Amino acid sequence: MREIEHKKMDILNSIFSIENSDPLIDVRSPAEFAKGHIVGATNIPLLNNEERAEVGTLYKQVDPLTAFDKGLEIVGPKMANYVKEARKIIGEKEGAVYCWRGGKRSGSMSWLMNMAGLKTNTIPGGYKAYRKKVNEILSSNSFTFLVLGGKTGSGKTLLLHKLKESGEQIIDLESLANHKGSAFGWIGEKDQPSVEHFENLLAHSLADLDRDKVIWIENESRMIGRIPIHQGFWNSLKASPLINIEIPSAYRVKHLTQIYGSNDITDLKLGFKKIERRLGGLNLKLALEALEQNDLSKAAELALLYYDKSYTNQLEKNETDQIYRLKFEHDSFDKIAKELITFKNKIQIVDGVR
């Protein structure tokens, strides 16, 4: 039993390794795959959504043998295509096949692929075991976070990547979520992943980092678009030291116009309408007029009336007992990044949750 458990963990740990290049094949239905899958996996569904529902219904309402016979009837004509697709993915490498629990679906597909001359193993415990590992990573308090805060337009995301260029470790939550974290955050972005798959992406990003070193991360609300941040991970962030940067409003307005200036005016109007209640009817009217006149700076100034107040309230409710405020009179993000690193090296940061 212990050997099985060790094998299970070895395979799962290798999946989270940045050096892992083993092809991963998910044989669950397309709907299951879309909800969430192992990062980097390719879907070769044993049954499509409708077929899985039909077989599942027979299993519950008739008996397992009838369900098995129906499944075999469906799968039989597709076997050659399964192998053809698997060859494209696996080639001469050794692949890993998984389903929900690492049972019949992945076992039968792995057997078929091996019979066809490919090299595959199944992942013990399947996607369920993988999700357990994801939750363990996100609930861990062994990461050392340094949270980067600042009002809207302060260039926090840009600064994160400047820090990365300088050799620092970062997590870019907004990039993983395909959302910039505001009422305008969806503009110019791809569709957001499911909540489950966002967690998978985040766990993989964390697993690649050195837990003995600081990880920079942006100060976010609990919701990034429609995605709530995992509770255990959120608890760690809220207890971590926060460096709050301040740059003049004029620079923040300039930065916002650079980010959103090339977007469709219709999308920008929709973003303003989402914050109408707190922005106020008059300010909304002025913002929409500014957009019609292509005065993006004026529109950005009006947006900041809402976002500055919102961020100030959020900062006052922050639970950490370590908040550092750094003020800059310029918007040279290269210089700010260097100063942030210097400041990081001066302050005392304790491993894990403080």
C-alpha positions, 0 to 999 in steps of 0.5 A: 500500500505504501509503495502505491501511495509513494508512486502516486505522489511521485507522479503527481509531483512530477506533473507540477515540475517545470521540467516535466515534459511527459505528454498528458492525455485526459480521457474524460468528456469535453465538459469535464475537461473544460471545467478543469484539467491538468495544466498542459493536458490534451483531451482525447475523450473516451465518450463525448458529453452526450454519450457519457450522460447516456452510459451514466444513466444506464449505470444508475437506472439499469445496471453496470453490465448494460452500461458497459455493453453500451459503452463498448458499442460506442467506443468500438468504432472509435478505437483507431481514431483514439490511437491516431490522435494519441500518436500525434501527442505522445510520439516516442515519449512516455505519456500519462493518461488520466480520468476522474479517479484513474480507473476504467476510462484511463485504464482502458485507453492506456491499455489500447495505446500500449497495445498500439506500440505507444508508451503510457502509464495511468495517473493513480487517483486521476484528476481527483488526486491532482485536485487534492494536490492543487488544494494542498499547494494553495492552502500551504502557508510555506510561501513568502509573499510580498504584496504590491499595492497602489491605486488604479493606474500605478502600473503594478502589473507592469512593475511585477514584470519589471521585477521578474526581469530583474530576477525576482519571483512573481505571481501575476494573478490577473494574467492567470485570470485573463482579467485586470481586476476592475469593471474594465478588466475584461476589455482586451482579454480572452475569456476567463478560465473556470474557477477550478482551472484558474486554481490549477494554473495558480498551483502550477505557477506556485510549484515552479517557485522557490519557497525559500525566496520572496514571491511578489504578488499584486494586491487584489480584491477577492474577486478577479472578474468572476473568479474568487481567489482560493480561500486558503491562498487569500488568507496567506495574501491578507496576512502578508506584508504590503508595499503600497506605492504612490505615484502622481495622478497625472502619471496614473491617468497617462498609464491608463490611457496607454492600457485602454486607449486602443480599445473599442469605445463601446466597451469602455462605455460599458465599463463606466456603466458598470460603476454608475451607482458609485460614480454618480449620474453626472460623472457618468454623463461626463465620462461618456461625453469625454469618450465620445470626444476621444478625450481618454485622459478626462475619462480616466480622471473621472474613473479614478474618482471611484477607484481611488476611494474604493482602494483607500477603503480596501487599504484601511481594511487590510489585515496585515500588520506590515504596511509600507508606503513608498512615494514616487514623483516619477513613472520610471517603472525601471527605477521603481522596480530597482527601488522596490528590490532595494527596499525588500532587502532592507525589511524583515520578511518571515517565511510563511504566514506572518 
